[in-house]
Amino acid sequence: MNRERYGAGKLLLELGMVLLAIAFFFPLYLTFINGFKTYNEVVTSTVALPHIFQFKNFGVVWKQINFLGVFMNSLIITVFSVVGILLISSAAAYQLVRRPGRVSQAIFLIILSSLVIPFQTMMIPLVKVAKDLHLINTLYGIIMMYWGFGIPLALFLYHGFIKSIPRELEEAAHIDGSGPVGVFFRILMPLLKPITTTIAILHSLWIWNDFLLPLITLSSKKNQTIPLASSVYFGQYTNEWHLAMAALTMAVIPVMIFFLLMQRYIIQGITAGAVKG
């Protein structure tokens, strides 16, 4: 009887996981197949496969929004933003953890408090301050803004992870003659690889797909990101769904490749942590 209940429960669990996977995959399926349709097909038969695959949609998008240019903008912004967030937040978390005290605790709580402030309440002050500092409509300006918005969460994750690393490893490195910088990059950073990978994936997906911050800070067409450039297909009087889906398909492919390449590092980090523990 217990074996039968176990088998039935396992079957229901597997069925639920399959249904959940389908629910998550369905929007991606709609985006992909509708990128190969005509506008009329998208409107009349959204879920069905296209009668004839319209590869020309991707060519039209490539030329109309200068996809190579906006792709490079998105890539530059994402890479430099994520690298800066990782370096600044990991170094700050290391100092706050290894130098405990009221000052470190206060700094940590002040930085973390920004997580509860909605972005919409900061939009007008952000634009005003950024304009005064000549950060509006520049790639380096929006990168610095992403540093500010991304560091609190990354600092919180690094802070908790560094607490679990024994100080004896750093003390042994100091005895061998390594300085603080050498200890950080040679000893600590390799140990932070699992959480660093997780933070990199989360922030890369957020920055790559972000629309609101580029909308209010990048007015020049040459500095547009992929989401911002793709918005041209969604208007008040016209919606070119077939071209919009083609643009979104082209935008999501690099992120999917990045996620699939990085996913194995997360699994390796979880496995190594479990064995170590």
ZIBELNOR-V249319 format. One record per residue. N is the residue number from 1. RES is the residue in three letters. PHI is phi in radians with two decimals (NA if undefined). BURIAL is + if it has 9 or more other C-alpha atoms within 8 Angstrom, else -. D_FIRST is the distance of its C-alpha to the first C-alpha in whole Angstrom. Layout:
N;RES;PHI;BURIAL;D_FIRST + N;RES;PHI;BURIAL;D_FIRST
//
This chain:
1;MET;NA;-;0 + 2;ASN;-1.10;-;4 + 3;ARG;-1.15;-;5 + 4;GLU;-1.16;-;5 + 5;ARG;-1.14;-;6 + 6;TYR;-1.10;-;9 + 7;GLY;-1.14;-;10 + 8;ALA;-1.18;-;11 + 9;GLY;-1.12;-;12 + 10;LYS;-1.13;-;14 + 11;LEU;-1.13;-;15 + 12;LEU;-1.12;-;17 + 13;LEU;-1.11;-;18 + 14;GLU;-1.11;-;20 + 15;LEU;-1.11;-;21 + 16;GLY;-1.11;-;22 + 17;MET;-1.16;-;24 + 18;VAL;-1.13;-;26 + 19;LEU;-1.10;-;27 + 20;LEU;-1.15;-;28 + 21;ALA;-1.11;-;30 + 22;ILE;-1.12;-;32 + 23;ALA;-1.08;-;33 + 24;PHE;-1.31;-;35 + 25;PHE;-1.40;-;36 + 26;PHE;-1.03;-;37 + 27;PRO;-1.06;-;41 + 28;LEU;-1.15;-;41 + 29;TYR;-1.07;-;41 + 30;LEU;-1.10;+;43 + 31;THR;-1.08;+;46 + 32;PHE;-1.18;+;46 + 33;ILE;-1.24;+;46 + 34;ASN;-1.32;+;49 + 35;GLY;-1.24;+;51 + 36;PHE;-1.84;+;52 + 37;LYS;-1.92;+;53 + 38;THR;-1.44;-;56 + 39;TYR;-1.05;+;56 + 40;ASN;-1.10;-;56 + 41;GLU;-1.14;+;53 + 42;VAL;-1.09;+;51 + 43;VAL;-1.29;-;52 + 44;THR;-1.56;-;51 + 45;SER;-2.44;-;48 + 46;THR;-1.15;+;46 + 47;VAL;-1.49;-;43 + 48;ALA;-1.22;-;44 + 49;LEU;-1.23;-;45 + 50;PRO;-1.19;+;49 + 51;HIS;-1.16;-;51 + 52;ILE;-2.33;-;54 + 53;PHE;-1.22;-;53 + 54;GLN;-1.59;+;56 + 55;PHE;-1.18;-;56 + 56;LYS;-1.16;-;59 + 57;ASN;-0.98;+;58 + 58;PHE;-1.22;+;57 + 59;GLY;-1.15;-;61 + 60;VAL;-1.12;+;62 + 61;VAL;-1.11;+;60 + 62;TRP;-0.98;+;61 + 63;LYS;-1.44;-;65 + 64;GLN;-1.14;-;65 + 65;ILE;-1.81;+;63 + 66;ASN;0.92;+;64 + 67;PHE;-1.03;+;61 + 68;LEU;-1.07;-;62 + 69;GLY;-1.18;-;64 + 70;VAL;-1.23;+;61 + 71;PHE;-1.13;+;58 + 72;MET;-1.14;-;61 + 73;ASN;-1.06;+;61 + 74;SER;-1.10;+;57 + 75;LEU;-1.15;+;57 + 76;ILE;-1.09;-;60 + 77;ILE;-1.08;+;59 + 78;THR;-1.16;+;55 + 79;VAL;-1.11;+;56 + 80;PHE;-1.21;+;58 + 81;SER;-1.16;+;57 + 82;VAL;-1.16;+;53 + 83;VAL;-1.07;-;55 + 84;GLY;-1.12;+;57 + 85;ILE;-1.07;+;54 + 86;LEU;-1.12;+;53 + 87;LEU;-1.18;-;56 + 88;ILE;-1.17;+;57 + 89;SER;-1.21;+;54 + 90;SER;-1.19;+;53 + 91;ALA;-1.14;+;56 + 92;ALA;-1.14;+;56 + 93;ALA;-1.10;+;53 + 94;TYR;-1.07;+;54 + 95;GLN;-1.19;-;57 + 96;LEU;-1.19;+;55 + 97;VAL;-1.34;+;53 + 98;ARG;-1.42;-;55 + 99;ARG;-2.17;-;58 + 100;PRO;-1.18;+;56 + 101;GLY;2.75;-;58 + 102;ARG;-1.15;-;59 + 103;VAL;-1.14;-;60 + 104;SER;-1.09;+;58 + 105;GLN;-1.13;+;55 + 106;ALA;-1.15;-;57 + 107;ILE;-1.07;-;58 + 108;PHE;-1.07;+;54 + 109;LEU;-1.21;-;53 + 110;ILE;-1.13;-;56 + 111;ILE;-1.14;+;55 + 112;LEU;-1.20;+;52 + 113;SER;-1.09;-;53 + 114;SER;-1.19;-;54 + 115;LEU;-1.19;+;50 + 116;VAL;-1.62;-;50 + 117;ILE;-1.60;-;53 + 118;PRO;-1.08;-;53 + 119;PHE;-1.09;-;55 + 120;GLN;-1.07;-;56 + 121;THR;-1.31;-;58 + 122;MET;-1.81;-;60 + 123;MET;-1.08;+;61 + 124;ILE;-1.17;-;64 + 125;PRO;-1.05;-;65 + 126;LEU;-1.08;-;64 + 127;VAL;-1.11;+;66 + 128;LYS;-1.13;-;69 + 129;VAL;-1.15;-;69 + 130;ALA;-1.10;+;68 + 131;LYS;-1.17;+;71 + 132;ASP;-1.14;-;73 + 133;LEU;-1.62;-;72 + 134;HIS;1.06;-;72 + 135;LEU;-1.80;+;68 + 136;ILE;-1.27;+;68 + 137;ASN;1.08;+;68 + 138;THR;-2.34;+;67 + 139;LEU;-1.21;+;65 + 140;TYR;-1.17;-;65 + 141;GLY;-1.17;+;65 + 142;ILE;-1.23;+;62 + 143;ILE;-1.10;+;60 + 144;MET;-1.12;+;62 + 145;MET;-1.15;-;60 + 146;TYR;-1.12;+;57 + 147;TRP;-1.01;+;57 + 148;GLY;-1.10;-;58 + 149;PHE;-1.42;-;55 + 150;GLY;-1.63;+;52 + 151;ILE;-1.12;+;53 + 152;PRO;-0.96;+;52 + 153;LEU;-1.14;+;48 + 154;ALA;-1.10;+;49 + 155;LEU;-1.08;+;50 + 156;PHE;-1.06;+;47 + 157;LEU;-1.20;+;45 + 158;TYR;-1.11;+;47 + 159;HIS;-1.02;+;48 + 160;GLY;-1.20;-;45 + 161;PHE;-1.27;+;44 + 162;ILE;-1.14;+;47 + 163;LYS;-1.04;-;47 + 164;SER;-1.48;-;44 + 165;ILE;-1.57;-;47 + 166;PRO;-1.11;-;48 + 167;ARG;-1.22;-;52 + 168;GLU;-1.04;-;53 + 169;LEU;-1.10;-;52 + 170;GLU;-1.24;+;55 + 171;GLU;-1.12;-;57 + 172;ALA;-1.12;-;57 + 173;ALA;-1.18;+;58 + 174;HIS;-1.10;+;61 + 175;ILE;-1.11;-;62 + 176;ASP;-1.33;-;62 + 177;GLY;1.86;-;65 + 178;SER;-1.37;+;63 + 179;GLY;-1.49;-;64 + 180;PRO;-1.02;-;62 + 181;VAL;-1.17;-;62 + 182;GLY;-1.11;+;61 + 183;VAL;-1.11;+;58 + 184;PHE;-1.13;+;57 + 185;PHE;-1.46;+;57 + 186;ARG;-1.60;-;56 + 187;ILE;-1.83;+;53 + 188;LEU;-1.34;+;52 + 189;MET;-1.03;+;52 + 190;PRO;-1.07;-;50 + 191;LEU;-1.26;-;47 + 192;LEU;-1.53;+;47 + 193;LYS;-0.97;+;46 + 194;PRO;-1.06;+;42 + 195;ILE;-1.28;+;43 + 196;THR;-1.11;+;47 + 197;THR;-1.11;+;45 + 198;THR;-1.08;+;42 + 199;ILE;-1.11;+;46 + 200;ALA;-1.08;+;47 + 201;ILE;-1.17;+;45 + 202;LEU;-1.05;-;44 + 203;HIS;-1.31;+;48 + 204;SER;-1.13;+;49 + 205;LEU;-1.10;+;47 + 206;TRP;-1.16;-;48 + 207;ILE;-1.22;+;52 + 208;TRP;-1.08;+;52 + 209;ASN;-1.68;-;50 + 210;ASP;-1.18;+;52 + 211;PHE;-2.06;-;55 + 212;LEU;-1.21;-;56 + 213;LEU;-1.12;-;58 + 214;PRO;-1.06;+;60 + 215;LEU;-1.09;+;61 + 216;ILE;-1.63;+;63 + 217;THR;-2.13;+;64 + 218;LEU;-2.05;+;65 + 219;SER;-1.56;+;67 + 220;SER;-1.35;-;69 + 221;LYS;-1.16;-;67 + 222;LYS;-1.25;-;68 + 223;ASN;-1.79;+;65 + 224;GLN;-1.16;+;63 + 225;THR;-1.65;+;59 + 226;ILE;-1.07;+;57 + 227;PRO;-1.04;+;55 + 228;LEU;-1.21;+;58 + 229;ALA;-1.20;+;60 + 230;SER;-1.24;+;57 + 231;SER;-1.18;+;58 + 232;VAL;-1.13;-;61 + 233;TYR;-1.51;+;59 + 234;PHE;-2.04;+;58 + 235;GLY;-2.20;-;61 + 236;GLN;-1.24;-;62 + 237;TYR;-1.98;-;63 + 238;THR;-2.55;-;61 + 239;ASN;-2.31;-;58 + 240;GLU;-1.60;+;58 + 241;TRP;-1.08;+;54 + 242;HIS;-1.14;+;54 + 243;LEU;-1.29;+;56 + 244;ALA;-1.10;+;54 + 245;MET;-1.16;+;51 + 246;ALA;-1.13;+;53 + 247;ALA;-1.13;+;54 + 248;LEU;-1.18;+;51 + 249;THR;-1.11;+;49 + 250;MET;-1.14;+;52 + 251;ALA;-1.32;+;52 + 252;VAL;-1.46;-;48 + 253;ILE;-1.06;-;48 + 254;PRO;-1.04;-;50 + 255;VAL;-1.18;+;47 + 256;MET;-1.12;-;44 + 257;ILE;-1.10;-;46 + 258;PHE;-1.07;-;46 + 259;PHE;-1.13;+;43 + 260;LEU;-1.15;-;41 + 261;LEU;-1.23;-;44 + 262;MET;-1.52;+;43 + 263;GLN;-1.07;-;39 + 264;ARG;-1.16;-;39 + 265;TYR;-1.22;+;41 + 266;ILE;-1.13;+;39 + 267;ILE;-1.11;-;36 + 268;GLN;-1.10;+;38 + 269;GLY;-1.16;+;39 + 270;ILE;-1.13;+;36 + 271;THR;-1.14;-;35 + 272;ALA;-1.12;-;38 + 273;GLY;-1.14;-;37 + 274;ALA;-1.17;-;34 + 275;VAL;-1.17;-;35 + 276;LYS;-1.12;-;38 + 277;GLY;-1.19;-;36
//
